[in-house]
Amino acid sequence: MNILKSNGSEFIEFISIQEEELLSYHPLAGSFAVLKCDGKYLMCYNVWRKQWELPAGGRENNETPKECAIRELYEETGQIVTDLKFRGLLKTKKTEDEEIRYNPVYSSITSKLQPFIENNETSKIMLWDLKEIIGTIDMVDIKILEFI
C-alpha cells in the first residue's frame, strides 16, 4: 500500500485558467513539472523528505513560472524538456499558518527518458502508473496527477 504524506500543505483545488491569468493570483509560488512517458508519470525520490514526488520547486531570480518548471525538471531528474504546456494552477493551504499559495503546473509527453544523474536532492527516478506500490508519496502530488 502506498503511504500518502503531507509536507505542510493541504490541497484546496485545481484551478483551470489560461497562463496569461497567472499574475492575478497571489502569492504565486514555485512550479510543478509533470512528464508522461509510455503512459506513466515521472516521479523522483526526494532524499530530504524520503518520498516520491513530482519535480517542483521555487522560482529563482526573475524566472517565469515556465522557466522554473523547466529548470526544476532538469535539476531533479536530468530531463531536458522545453515544450511544457501550462495545465492550470494548484491552490494549497499551509497547515501551520493557513497561508494560501498558488503553484503553476506544467506538463509534457516524451517518448524516452534521458539519463538520470543522482544529485543532492534526488536519489532516483521512476515512471509510475499510479497503481504500483512505490512507498511514500506526497498527497498534493496525487491530487495534481488526478487533474492531469
Secondary structure, DSSP 4 states (H G I P E B T S, - for coil): --EEE-SSEEEEEEE---GGGGGGSSSB--EEEEEEETTEEEEEEETTTTEEE-SEE---TT--HHHHHHHHHHHHH-------EEEEEEEEEETTT--EEEEEEEEEEESSPPPP---SSEEEEEEE-SSS--SEEEHHHHHHHHH-
